[in-house]
Amino acid sequence: MNEIIFLIEEDPEGGFNAQALGHSIFTEGDTEDELKLNILDSVKCHFEAAEAPAVIRLHFVREEVMAVHA
């Protein structure tokens, strides 16, 4: 496997949630740095060393709502 992609979203209660696309890996962290460490640990736990992805790609999704006044 060459890479794994994680979808990163801000948690409404604070921090971040990360979910791997195509794999049952989910983790969270209070800060981006903590989240990245937790993602690395989760990937190491999920895959055997020979099957681990060479690249972990993080896709940050941010939802923003704007009000339009006519």
PDB file of N, H, CA, C and O in Angstrom:
ATOM      1  N   MET A   1       0.846  -1.180   0.000  1.00  0.00           N
ATOM      2  CA  MET A   1       0.000   0.000   0.000  1.00  0.00           C
ATOM      3  C   MET A   1       0.889   1.241   0.000  1.00  0.00           C
ATOM      4  O   MET A   1       1.820   1.350   0.798  1.00  0.00           O
ATOM      5  N   ASN A   2       0.597   2.152  -0.884  1.00  0.00           N
ATOM      6  H   ASN A   2      -0.160   2.063  -1.532  1.00  0.00           H
ATOM      7  CA  ASN A   2       1.419   3.354  -0.975  1.00  0.00           C
ATOM      8  C   ASN A   2       1.004   4.443   0.000  1.00  0.00           C
ATOM      9  O   ASN A   2       1.852   5.079   0.626  1.00  0.00           O
ATOM     10  N   GLU A   3      -0.321   4.661   0.133  1.00  0.00           N
ATOM     11  H   GLU A   3      -1.010   4.145  -0.375  1.00  0.00           H
ATOM     12  CA  GLU A   3      -0.754   5.725   1.023  1.00  0.00           C
ATOM     13  C   GLU A   3      -2.122   5.431   1.626  1.00  0.00           C
ATOM     14  O   GLU A   3      -2.883   4.602   1.129  1.00  0.00           O
ATOM     15  N   ILE A   4      -2.404   6.136   2.709  1.00  0.00           N
ATOM     16  H   ILE A   4      -1.786   6.810   3.113  1.00  0.00           H
ATOM     17  CA  ILE A   4      -3.707   6.089   3.353  1.00  0.00           C
ATOM     18  C   ILE A   4      -4.147   7.538   3.545  1.00  0.00           C
ATOM     19  O   ILE A   4      -3.329   8.409   3.838  1.00  0.00           O
ATOM     20  N   ILE A   5      -5.426   7.783   3.381  1.00  0.00           N
ATOM     21  H   ILE A   5      -6.091   7.075   3.144  1.00  0.00           H
ATOM     22  CA  ILE A   5      -5.956   9.142   3.488  1.00  0.00           C
ATOM     23  C   ILE A   5      -6.866   9.219   4.711  1.00  0.00           C
ATOM     24  O   ILE A   5      -7.729   8.364   4.912  1.00  0.00           O
ATOM     25  N   PHE A   6      -6.662  10.241   5.512  1.00  0.00           N
ATOM     26  H   PHE A   6      -5.961  10.935   5.348  1.00  0.00           H
ATOM     27  CA  PHE A   6      -7.508  10.515   6.664  1.00  0.00           C
ATOM     28  C   PHE A   6      -8.312  11.784   6.421  1.00  0.00           C
ATOM     29  O   PHE A   6      -7.776  12.799   5.975  1.00  0.00           O
ATOM     30  N   LEU A   7      -9.588  11.714   6.718  1.00  0.00           N
ATOM     31  H   LEU A   7     -10.023  10.890   7.080  1.00  0.00           H
ATOM     32  CA  LEU A   7     -10.474  12.860   6.673  1.00  0.00           C
ATOM     33  C   LEU A   7     -10.473  13.470   8.067  1.00  0.00           C
ATOM     34  O   LEU A   7     -10.831  12.802   9.037  1.00  0.00           O
ATOM     35  N   ILE A   8     -10.071  14.746   8.176  1.00  0.00           N
ATOM     36  H   ILE A   8      -9.780  15.289   7.388  1.00  0.00           H
ATOM     37  CA  ILE A   8      -9.950  15.429   9.456  1.00  0.00           C
ATOM     38  C   ILE A   8     -11.047  16.484   9.563  1.00  0.00           C
ATOM     39  O   ILE A   8     -11.224  17.310   8.668  1.00  0.00           O
ATOM     40  N   GLU A   9     -11.777  16.441  10.675  1.00  0.00           N
ATOM     41  H   GLU A   9     -11.633  15.770  11.403  1.00  0.00           H
ATOM     42  CA  GLU A   9     -12.816  17.432  10.927  1.00  0.00           C
ATOM     43  C   GLU A   9     -12.654  17.986  12.337  1.00  0.00           C
ATOM     44  O   GLU A   9     -12.222  17.281  13.249  1.00  0.00           O
ATOM     45  N   GLU A  10     -13.007  19.262  12.504  1.00  0.00           N
ATOM     46  H   GLU A  10     -13.358  19.835  11.763  1.00  0.00           H
ATOM     47  CA  GLU A  10     -13.017  19.841  13.840  1.00  0.00           C
ATOM     48  C   GLU A  10     -14.214  19.291  14.595  1.00  0.00           C
ATOM     49  O   GLU A  10     -15.313  19.189  14.049  1.00  0.00           O
ATOM     50  N   ASP A  11     -13.994  18.940  15.851  1.00  0.00           N
ATOM     51  H   ASP A  11     -13.102  19.023  16.295  1.00  0.00           H
ATOM     52  CA  ASP A  11     -15.080  18.453  16.696  1.00  0.00           C
ATOM     53  C   ASP A  11     -15.816  19.663  17.260  1.00  0.00           C
ATOM     54  O   ASP A  11     -15.171  20.594  17.741  1.00  0.00           O
ATOM     55  N   PRO A  12     -17.138  19.677  17.215  1.00  0.00           N
ATOM     56  CA  PRO A  12     -17.897  20.818  17.756  1.00  0.00           C
ATOM     57  C   PRO A  12     -17.599  21.087  19.232  1.00  0.00           C
ATOM     58  O   PRO A  12     -17.754  22.215  19.701  1.00  0.00           O
ATOM     59  N   GLU A  13     -17.175  20.061  19.958  1.00  0.00           N
ATOM     60  H   GLU A  13     -17.049  19.145  19.577  1.00  0.00           H
ATOM     61  CA  GLU A  13     -16.864  20.226  21.377  1.00  0.00           C
ATOM     62  C   GLU A  13     -15.393  20.548  21.616  1.00  0.00           C
ATOM     63  O   GLU A  13     -14.958  20.653  22.763  1.00  0.00           O
ATOM     64  N   GLY A  14     -14.623  20.704  20.537  1.00  0.00           N
ATOM     65  H   GLY A  14     -14.976  20.618  19.605  1.00  0.00           H
ATOM     66  CA  GLY A  14     -13.203  21.026  20.643  1.00  0.00           C
ATOM     67  C   GLY A  14     -12.335  19.884  20.163  1.00  0.00           C
ATOM     68  O   GLY A  14     -12.708  18.717  20.281  1.00  0.00           O
ATOM     69  N   GLY A  15     -11.192  20.215  19.629  1.00  0.00           N
ATOM     70  H   GLY A  15     -10.888  21.163  19.533  1.00  0.00           H
ATOM     71  CA  GLY A  15     -10.271  19.202  19.124  1.00  0.00           C
ATOM     72  C   GLY A  15     -10.617  18.776  17.708  1.00  0.00           C
ATOM     73  O   GLY A  15     -11.351  19.463  16.997  1.00  0.00           O
ATOM     74  N   PHE A  16     -10.079  17.638  17.314  1.00  0.00           N
ATOM     75  H   PHE A  16      -9.483  17.081  17.892  1.00  0.00           H
ATOM     76  CA  PHE A  16     -10.205  17.144  15.954  1.00  0.00           C
ATOM     77  C   PHE A  16     -10.521  15.648  15.943  1.00  0.00           C
ATOM     78  O   PHE A  16     -10.111  14.907  16.837  1.00  0.00           O
ATOM     79  N   ASN A  17     -11.249  15.223  14.925  1.00  0.00           N
ATOM     80  H   ASN A  17     -11.582  15.825  14.199  1.00  0.00           H
ATOM     81  CA  ASN A  17     -11.536  13.813  14.685  1.00  0.00           C
ATOM     82  C   ASN A  17     -10.919  13.419  13.350  1.00  0.00           C
ATOM     83  O   ASN A  17     -10.926  14.209  12.405  1.00  0.00           O
ATOM     84  N   ALA A  18     -10.391  12.213  13.267  1.00  0.00           N
ATOM     85  H   ALA A  18     -10.386  11.572  14.035  1.00  0.00           H
ATOM     86  CA  ALA A  18      -9.782  11.713  12.037  1.00  0.00           C
ATOM     87  C   ALA A  18     -10.326  10.328  11.725  1.00  0.00           C
ATOM     88  O   ALA A  18     -10.388   9.460  12.595  1.00  0.00           O
ATOM     89  N   GLN A  19     -10.720  10.133  10.467  1.00  0.00           N
ATOM     90  H   GLN A  19     -10.669  10.839   9.760  1.00  0.00           H
ATOM     91  CA  GLN A  19     -11.219   8.838  10.021  1.00  0.00           C
ATOM     92  C   GLN A  19     -10.507   8.462   8.730  1.00  0.00           C
ATOM     93  O   GLN A  19     -10.440   9.259   7.794  1.00  0.00           O
ATOM     94  N   ALA A  20      -9.975   7.241   8.685  1.00  0.00           N
ATOM     95  H   ALA A  20     -10.030   6.594   9.446  1.00  0.00           H
ATOM     96  CA  ALA A  20      -9.303   6.762   7.476  1.00  0.00           C
ATOM     97  C   ALA A  20     -10.336   6.380   6.436  1.00  0.00           C
ATOM     98  O   ALA A  20     -11.354   5.766   6.756  1.00  0.00           O
ATOM     99  N   LEU A  21     -10.076   6.743   5.194  1.00  0.00           N
ATOM    100  H   LEU A  21      -9.249   7.242   4.934  1.00  0.00           H
ATOM    101  CA  LEU A  21     -10.957   6.374   4.102  1.00  0.00           C
ATOM    102  C   LEU A  21     -10.617   4.959   3.644  1.00  0.00           C
ATOM    103  O   LEU A  21      -9.476   4.673   3.281  1.00  0.00           O
ATOM    104  N   GLY A  22     -11.616   4.076   3.664  1.00  0.00           N
ATOM    105  H   GLY A  22     -12.543   4.309   3.959  1.00  0.00           H
ATOM    106  CA  GLY A  22     -11.413   2.709   3.222  1.00  0.00           C
ATOM    107  C   GLY A  22     -10.883   1.761   4.279  1.00  0.00           C
ATOM    108  O   GLY A  22     -10.644   0.586   3.998  1.00  0.00           O
ATOM    109  N   HIS A  23     -10.698   2.258   5.487  1.00  0.00           N
ATOM    110  H   HIS A  23     -10.892   3.212   5.716  1.00  0.00           H
ATOM    111  CA  HIS A  23     -10.204   1.426   6.591  1.00  0.00           C
ATOM    112  C   HIS A  23     -10.971   1.805   7.853  1.00  0.00           C
ATOM    113  O   HIS A  23     -11.442   2.935   7.978  1.00  0.00           O
ATOM    114  N   SER A  24     -11.095   0.888   8.763  1.00  0.00           N
ATOM    115  H   SER A  24     -10.712  -0.030   8.661  1.00  0.00           H
ATOM    116  CA  SER A  24     -11.812   1.160  10.006  1.00  0.00           C
ATOM    117  C   SER A  24     -10.854   1.696  11.069  1.00  0.00           C
ATOM    118  O   SER A  24     -10.619   1.059  12.096  1.00  0.00           O
ATOM    119  N   ILE A  25     -10.311   2.880  10.796  1.00  0.00           N
ATOM    120  H   ILE A  25     -10.502   3.397   9.961  1.00  0.00           H
ATOM    121  CA  ILE A  25      -9.403   3.535  11.732  1.00  0.00           C
ATOM    122  C   ILE A  25     -10.012   4.893  12.068  1.00  0.00           C
ATOM    123  O   ILE A  25     -10.312   5.682  11.172  1.00  0.00           O
ATOM    124  N   PHE A  26     -10.192   5.162  13.352  1.00  0.00           N
ATOM    125  H   PHE A  26      -9.949   4.521  14.079  1.00  0.00           H
ATOM    126  CA  PHE A  26     -10.724   6.427  13.829  1.00  0.00           C
ATOM    127  C   PHE A  26      -9.928   6.849  15.048  1.00  0.00           C
ATOM    128  O   PHE A  26      -9.654   6.035  15.929  1.00  0.00           O
ATOM    129  N   THR A  27      -9.553   8.129  15.101  1.00  0.00           N
ATOM    130  H   THR A  27      -9.775   8.791  14.385  1.00  0.00           H
ATOM    131  CA  THR A  27      -8.852   8.637  16.273  1.00  0.00           C
ATOM    132  C   THR A  27      -9.186  10.111  16.439  1.00  0.00           C
ATOM    133  O   THR A  27      -9.856  10.706  15.595  1.00  0.00           O
ATOM    134  N   GLU A  28      -8.713  10.689  17.531  1.00  0.00           N
ATOM    135  H   GLU A  28      -8.169  10.205  18.216  1.00  0.00           H
ATOM    136  CA  GLU A  28      -8.992  12.090  17.812  1.00  0.00           C
ATOM    137  C   GLU A  28      -7.830  12.699  18.570  1.00  0.00           C
ATOM    138  O   GLU A  28      -6.946  11.992  19.054  1.00  0.00           O
ATOM    139  N   GLY A  29      -7.844  14.024  18.666  1.00  0.00           N
ATOM    140  H   GLY A  29      -8.562  14.597  18.272  1.00  0.00           H
ATOM    141  CA  GLY A  29      -6.818  14.729  19.413  1.00  0.00           C
ATOM    142  C   GLY A  29      -7.286  16.127  19.748  1.00  0.00           C
ATOM    143  O   GLY A  29      -8.088  16.711  19.019  1.00  0.00           O
ATOM    144  N   ASP A  30      -6.789  16.667  20.851  1.00  0.00           N
ATOM    145  H   ASP A  30      -6.138  16.193  21.443  1.00  0.00           H
ATOM    146  CA  ASP A  30      -7.166  18.017  21.261  1.00  0.00           C
ATOM    147  C   ASP A  30      -6.513  19.086  20.396  1.00  0.00           C
ATOM    148  O   ASP A  30      -7.087  20.155  20.192  1.00  0.00           O
ATOM    149  N   THR A  31      -5.312  18.803  19.885  1.00  0.00           N
ATOM    150  H   THR A  31      -4.846  17.934  20.051  1.00  0.00           H
ATOM    151  CA  THR A  31      -4.594  19.737  19.012  1.00  0.00           C
ATOM    152  C   THR A  31      -4.200  19.006  17.731  1.00  0.00           C
ATOM    153  O   THR A  31      -4.278  17.780  17.660  1.00  0.00           O
ATOM    154  N   GLU A  32      -3.779  19.760  16.727  1.00  0.00           N
ATOM    155  H   GLU A  32      -3.715  20.756  16.785  1.00  0.00           H
ATOM    156  CA  GLU A  32      -3.325  19.127  15.482  1.00  0.00           C
ATOM    157  C   GLU A  32      -2.110  18.244  15.732  1.00  0.00           C
ATOM    158  O   GLU A  32      -2.007  17.159  15.160  1.00  0.00           O
ATOM    159  N   ASP A  33      -1.199  18.693  16.571  1.00  0.00           N
ATOM    160  H   ASP A  33      -1.282  19.574  17.035  1.00  0.00           H
ATOM    161  CA  ASP A  33       0.002  17.900  16.865  1.00  0.00           C
ATOM    162  C   ASP A  33      -0.355  16.591  17.559  1.00  0.00           C
ATOM    163  O   ASP A  33       0.185  15.538  17.218  1.00  0.00           O
ATOM    164  N   GLU A  34      -1.267  16.655  18.536  1.00  0.00           N
ATOM    165  H   GLU A  34      -1.705  17.510  18.812  1.00  0.00           H
ATOM    166  CA  GLU A  34      -1.700  15.441  19.233  1.00  0.00           C
ATOM    167  C   GLU A  34      -2.425  14.513  18.262  1.00  0.00           C
ATOM    168  O   GLU A  34      -2.234  13.297  18.300  1.00  0.00           O
ATOM    169  N   LEU A  35      -3.250  15.083  17.400  1.00  0.00           N
ATOM    170  H   LEU A  35      -3.405  16.071  17.369  1.00  0.00           H
ATOM    171  CA  LEU A  35      -3.974  14.283  16.412  1.00  0.00           C
ATOM    172  C   LEU A  35      -3.002  13.545  15.491  1.00  0.00           C
ATOM    173  O   LEU A  35      -3.194  12.361  15.214  1.00  0.00           O
ATOM    174  N   LYS A  36      -1.973  14.226  15.021  1.00  0.00           N
ATOM    175  H   LYS A  36      -1.818  15.188  15.246  1.00  0.00           H
ATOM    176  CA  LYS A  36      -0.992  13.599  14.129  1.00  0.00           C
ATOM    177  C   LYS A  36      -0.277  12.431  14.813  1.00  0.00           C
ATOM    178  O   LYS A  36      -0.060  11.387  14.198  1.00  0.00           O
ATOM    179  N   LEU A  37       0.086  12.610  16.078  1.00  0.00           N
ATOM    180  H   LEU A  37      -0.091  13.459  16.577  1.00  0.00           H
ATOM    181  CA  LEU A  37       0.718  11.511  16.819  1.00  0.00           C
ATOM    182  C   LEU A  37      -0.247  10.341  16.973  1.00  0.00           C
ATOM    183  O   LEU A  37       0.149   9.182  16.847  1.00  0.00           O
ATOM    184  N   ASN A  38      -1.522  10.650  17.250  1.00  0.00           N
ATOM    185  H   ASN A  38      -1.843  11.591  17.353  1.00  0.00           H
ATOM    186  CA  ASN A  38      -2.519   9.586  17.409  1.00  0.00           C
ATOM    187  C   ASN A  38      -2.780   8.860  16.092  1.00  0.00           C
ATOM    188  O   ASN A  38      -3.025   7.653  16.087  1.00  0.00           O
ATOM    189  N   ILE A  39      -2.729   9.582  14.983  1.00  0.00           N
ATOM    190  H   ILE A  39      -2.530  10.562  14.987  1.00  0.00           H
ATOM    191  CA  ILE A  39      -2.895   8.954  13.668  1.00  0.00           C
ATOM    192  C   ILE A  39      -1.739   7.990  13.412  1.00  0.00           C
ATOM    193  O   ILE A  39      -1.961   6.858  12.984  1.00  0.00           O
ATOM    194  N   LEU A  40      -0.514   8.427  13.670  1.00  0.00           N
ATOM    195  H   LEU A  40      -0.333   9.347  14.018  1.00  0.00           H
ATOM    196  CA  LEU A  40       0.650   7.548  13.485  1.00  0.00           C
ATOM    197  C   LEU A  40       0.519   6.289  14.334  1.00  0.00           C
ATOM    198  O   LEU A  40       0.756   5.183  13.848  1.00  0.00           O
ATOM    199  N   ASP A  41       0.144   6.451  15.596  1.00  0.00           N
ATOM    200  H   ASP A  41      -0.048   7.349  15.991  1.00  0.00           H
ATOM    201  CA  ASP A  41      -0.027   5.289  16.479  1.00  0.00           C
ATOM    202  C   ASP A  41      -1.127   4.360  15.969  1.00  0.00           C
ATOM    203  O   ASP A  41      -0.973   3.139  15.993  1.00  0.00           O
ATOM    204  N   SER A  42      -2.232   4.938  15.509  1.00  0.00           N
ATOM    205  H   SER A  42      -2.357   5.930  15.489  1.00  0.00           H
ATOM    206  CA  SER A  42      -3.353   4.132  15.014  1.00  0.00           C
ATOM    207  C   SER A  42      -2.963   3.324  13.786  1.00  0.00           C
ATOM    208  O   SER A  42      -3.332   2.156  13.660  1.00  0.00           O
ATOM    209  N   VAL A  43      -2.219   3.946  12.883  1.00  0.00           N
ATOM    210  H   VAL A  43      -1.919   4.895  12.985  1.00  0.00           H
ATOM    211  CA  VAL A  43      -1.785   3.248  11.668  1.00  0.00           C
ATOM    212  C   VAL A  43      -0.824   2.118  12.032  1.00  0.00           C
ATOM    213  O   VAL A  43      -0.914   1.024  11.473  1.00  0.00           O
ATOM    214  N   LYS A  44       0.089   2.374  12.959  1.00  0.00           N
ATOM    215  H   LYS A  44       0.162   3.262  13.413  1.00  0.00           H
ATOM    216  CA  LYS A  44       1.030   1.329  13.385  1.00  0.00           C
ATOM    217  C   LYS A  44       0.304   0.148  14.018  1.00  0.00           C
ATOM    218  O   LYS A  44       0.703  -1.002  13.832  1.00  0.00           O
ATOM    219  N   CYS A  45      -0.769   0.431  14.772  1.00  0.00           N
ATOM    220  H   CYS A  45      -1.093   1.365  14.923  1.00  0.00           H
ATOM    221  CA  CYS A  45      -1.540  -0.646  15.409  1.00  0.00           C
ATOM    222  C   CYS A  45      -2.391  -1.419  14.404  1.00  0.00           C
ATOM    223  O   CYS A  45      -2.620  -2.617  14.572  1.00  0.00           O
ATOM    224  N   HIS A  46      -2.853  -0.745  13.375  1.00  0.00           N
ATOM    225  H   HIS A  46      -2.668   0.228  13.238  1.00  0.00           H
ATOM    226  CA  HIS A  46      -3.780  -1.356  12.418  1.00  0.00           C
ATOM    227  C   HIS A  46      -3.081  -2.250  11.395  1.00  0.00           C
ATOM    228  O   HIS A  46      -3.633  -3.271  10.985  1.00  0.00           O
ATOM    229  N   PHE A  47      -1.877  -1.876  10.982  1.00  0.00           N
ATOM    230  H   PHE A  47      -1.428  -1.046  11.314  1.00  0.00           H
ATOM    231  CA  PHE A  47      -1.166  -2.593   9.927  1.00  0.00           C
ATOM    232  C   PHE A  47       0.076  -3.296  10.461  1.00  0.00           C
ATOM    233  O   PHE A  47       0.730  -2.811  11.385  1.00  0.00           O
ATOM    234  N   GLU A  48       0.390  -4.443   9.871  1.00  0.00           N
ATOM    235  H   GLU A  48      -0.141  -4.837   9.120  1.00  0.00           H
ATOM    236  CA  GLU A  48       1.693  -5.073  10.098  1.00  0.00           C
ATOM    237  C   GLU A  48       2.743  -4.186   9.428  1.00  0.00           C
ATOM    238  O   GLU A  48       2.431  -3.456   8.487  1.00  0.00           O
ATOM    239  N   ALA A  49       3.964  -4.245   9.903  1.00  0.00           N
ATOM    240  H   ALA A  49       4.218  -4.838  10.667  1.00  0.00           H
ATOM    241  CA  ALA A  49       5.021  -3.369   9.376  1.00  0.00           C
ATOM    242  C   ALA A  49       5.183  -3.498   7.864  1.00  0.00           C
ATOM    243  O   ALA A  49       5.381  -2.494   7.180  1.00  0.00           O
ATOM    244  N   ALA A  50       5.103  -4.705   7.337  1.00  0.00           N
ATOM    245  H   ALA A  50       4.943  -5.521   7.892  1.00  0.00           H
ATOM    246  CA  ALA A  50       5.294  -4.923   5.899  1.00  0.00           C
ATOM    247  C   ALA A  50       4.118  -4.396   5.068  1.00  0.00           C
ATOM    248  O   ALA A  50       4.273  -4.144   3.873  1.00  0.00           O
ATOM    249  N   GLU A  51       2.944  -4.228   5.692  1.00  0.00           N
ATOM    250  H   GLU A  51       2.819  -4.433   6.662  1.00  0.00           H
ATOM    251  CA  GLU A  51       1.753  -3.774   4.972  1.00  0.00           C
ATOM    252  C   GLU A  51       1.433  -2.305   5.210  1.00  0.00           C
ATOM    253  O   GLU A  51       0.489  -1.782   4.617  1.00  0.00           O
ATOM    254  N   ALA A  52       2.186  -1.635   6.054  1.00  0.00           N
ATOM    255  H   ALA A  52       2.952  -2.060   6.536  1.00  0.00           H
ATOM    256  CA  ALA A  52       1.903  -0.248   6.416  1.00  0.00           C
ATOM    257  C   ALA A  52       2.077   0.676   5.212  1.00  0.00           C
ATOM    258  O   ALA A  52       2.961   0.462   4.382  1.00  0.00           O
ATOM    259  N   PRO A  53       1.228   1.705   5.119  1.00  0.00           N
ATOM    260  CA  PRO A  53       1.361   2.652   4.014  1.00  0.00           C
ATOM    261  C   PRO A  53       2.641   3.469   4.147  1.00  0.00           C
ATOM    262  O   PRO A  53       3.104   3.751   5.253  1.00  0.00           O
ATOM    263  N   ALA A  54       3.202   3.843   3.002  1.00  0.00           N
ATOM    264  H   ALA A  54       2.826   3.614   2.104  1.00  0.00           H
ATOM    265  CA  ALA A  54       4.418   4.657   2.993  1.00  0.00           C
ATOM    266  C   ALA A  54       4.100   6.127   3.279  1.00  0.00           C
ATOM    267  O   ALA A  54       4.942   6.864   3.792  1.00  0.00           O
ATOM    268  N   VAL A  55       2.868   6.548   2.940  1.00  0.00           N
ATOM    269  H   VAL A  55       2.184   5.950   2.523  1.00  0.00           H
ATOM    270  CA  VAL A  55       2.462   7.944   3.085  1.00  0.00           C
ATOM    271  C   VAL A  55       1.114   8.004   3.801  1.00  0.00           C
ATOM    272  O   VAL A  55       0.208   7.221   3.513  1.00  0.00           O
ATOM    273  N   ILE A  56       0.999   8.934   4.726  1.00  0.00           N
ATOM    274  H   ILE A  56       1.735   9.570   4.959  1.00  0.00           H
ATOM    275  CA  ILE A  56      -0.280   9.222   5.373  1.00  0.00           C
ATOM    276  C   ILE A  56      -0.678  10.625   4.935  1.00  0.00           C
ATOM    277  O   ILE A  56       0.005  11.602   5.243  1.00  0.00           O
ATOM    278  N   ARG A  57      -1.781  10.710   4.220  1.00  0.00           N
ATOM    279  H   ARG A  57      -2.335   9.917   3.970  1.00  0.00           H
ATOM    280  CA  ARG A  57      -2.255  11.997   3.703  1.00  0.00           C
ATOM    281  C   ARG A  57      -3.421  12.466   4.582  1.00  0.00           C
ATOM    282  O   ARG A  57      -4.356  11.709   4.843  1.00  0.00           O
ATOM    283  N   LEU A  58      -3.351  13.731   5.034  1.00  0.00           N
ATOM    284  H   LEU A  58      -2.591  14.345   4.821  1.00  0.00           H
ATOM    285  CA  LEU A  58      -4.398  14.301   5.874  1.00  0.00           C
ATOM    286  C   LEU A  58      -5.202  15.301   5.055  1.00  0.00           C
ATOM    287  O   LEU A  58      -4.649  16.232   4.469  1.00  0.00           O
ATOM    288  N   HIS A  59      -6.502  15.097   5.024  1.00  0.00           N
ATOM    289  H   HIS A  59      -6.951  14.341   5.500  1.00  0.00           H
ATOM    290  CA  HIS A  59      -7.404  15.983   4.282  1.00  0.00           C
ATOM    291  C   HIS A  59      -8.272  16.712   5.306  1.00  0.00           C
ATOM    292  O   HIS A  59      -9.200  16.130   5.868  1.00  0.00           O
ATOM    293  N   PHE A  60      -7.966  17.988   5.546  1.00  0.00           N
ATOM    294  H   PHE A  60      -7.213  18.461   5.090  1.00  0.00           H
ATOM    295  CA  PHE A  60      -8.708  18.777   6.523  1.00  0.00           C
ATOM    296  C   PHE A  60      -9.968  19.341   5.880  1.00  0.00           C
ATOM    297  O   PHE A  60      -9.909  19.973   4.825  1.00  0.00           O
ATOM    298  N   VAL A  61     -11.109  19.107   6.525  1.00  0.00           N
ATOM    299  H   VAL A  61     -11.157  18.594   7.382  1.00  0.00           H
ATOM    300  CA  VAL A  61     -12.400  19.595   6.050  1.00  0.00           C
ATOM    301  C   VAL A  61     -12.909  20.602   7.065  1.00  0.00           C
ATOM    302  O   VAL A  61     -12.993  20.318   8.260  1.00  0.00           O
ATOM    303  N   ARG A  62     -13.241  21.769   6.576  1.00  0.00           N
ATOM    304  H   ARG A  62     -13.172  22.000   5.605  1.00  0.00           H
ATOM    305  CA  ARG A  62     -13.741  22.812   7.467  1.00  0.00           C
ATOM    306  C   ARG A  62     -15.083  23.300   6.959  1.00  0.00           C
ATOM    307  O   ARG A  62     -15.215  23.712   5.806  1.00  0.00           O
ATOM    308  N   GLU A  63     -16.059  23.250   7.815  1.00  0.00           N
ATOM    309  H   GLU A  63     -15.952  22.915   8.752  1.00  0.00           H
ATOM    310  CA  GLU A  63     -17.381  23.719   7.441  1.00  0.00           C
ATOM    311  C   GLU A  63     -17.553  25.136   7.948  1.00  0.00           C
ATOM    312  O   GLU A  63     -17.266  25.430   9.109  1.00  0.00           O
ATOM    313  N   GLU A  64     -18.022  26.013   7.072  1.00  0.00           N
ATOM    314  H   GLU A  64     -18.255  25.774   6.130  1.00  0.00           H
ATOM    315  CA  GLU A  64     -18.242  27.395   7.437  1.00  0.00           C
ATOM    316  C   GLU A  64     -19.588  27.835   6.880  1.00  0.00           C
ATOM    317  O   GLU A  64     -19.930  27.532   5.737  1.00  0.00           O
ATOM    318  N   VAL A  65     -20.337  28.543   7.691  1.00  0.00           N
ATOM    319  H   VAL A  65     -20.059  28.790   8.620  1.00  0.00           H
ATOM    320  CA  VAL A  65     -21.664  29.026   7.269  1.00  0.00           C
ATOM    321  C   VAL A  65     -21.609  30.538   7.192  1.00  0.00           C
ATOM    322  O   VAL A  65     -21.142  31.208   8.113  1.00  0.00           O
ATOM    323  N   MET A  66     -22.095  31.067   6.075  1.00  0.00           N
ATOM    324  H   MET A  66     -22.474  30.524   5.327  1.00  0.00           H
ATOM    325  CA  MET A  66     -22.132  32.529   5.893  1.00  0.00           C
ATOM    326  C   MET A  66     -23.585  32.952   5.710  1.00  0.00           C
ATOM    327  O   MET A  66     -24.349  32.289   5.008  1.00  0.00           O
ATOM    328  N   ALA A  67     -23.956  34.045   6.336  1.00  0.00           N
ATOM    329  H   ALA A  67     -23.336  34.584   6.906  1.00  0.00           H
ATOM    330  CA  ALA A  67     -25.298  34.598   6.167  1.00  0.00           C
ATOM    331  C   ALA A  67     -25.242  35.648   5.065  1.00  0.00           C
ATOM    332  O   ALA A  67     -24.339  36.484   5.022  1.00  0.00           O
ATOM    333  N   VAL A  68     -26.223  35.586   4.181  1.00  0.00           N
ATOM    334  H   VAL A  68     -26.957  34.907   4.215  1.00  0.00           H
ATOM    335  CA  VAL A  68     -26.297  36.549   3.078  1.00  0.00           C
ATOM    336  C   VAL A  68     -27.507  37.442   3.338  1.00  0.00           C
ATOM    337  O   VAL A  68     -28.630  36.962   3.490  1.00  0.00           O
ATOM    338  N   HIS A  69     -27.261  38.726   3.384  1.00  0.00           N
ATOM    339  H   HIS A  69     -26.349  39.116   3.260  1.00  0.00           H
ATOM    340  CA  HIS A  69     -28.349  39.688   3.582  1.00  0.00           C
ATOM    341  C   HIS A  69     -28.706  40.296   2.247  1.00  0.00           C
ATOM    342  O   HIS A  69     -27.843  40.845   1.561  1.00  0.00           O
ATOM    343  N   ALA A  70     -29.969  40.204   1.870  1.00  0.00           N
ATOM    344  H   ALA A  70     -30.669  39.758   2.427  1.00  0.00           H
ATOM    345  CA  ALA A  70     -30.412  40.728   0.571  1.00  0.00           C
ATOM    346  C   ALA A  70     -30.812  42.178   0.686  1.00  0.00           C
ATOM    347  O   ALA A  70     -31.213  42.789  -0.305  1.00  0.00           O
TER     348      ALA A  70
END
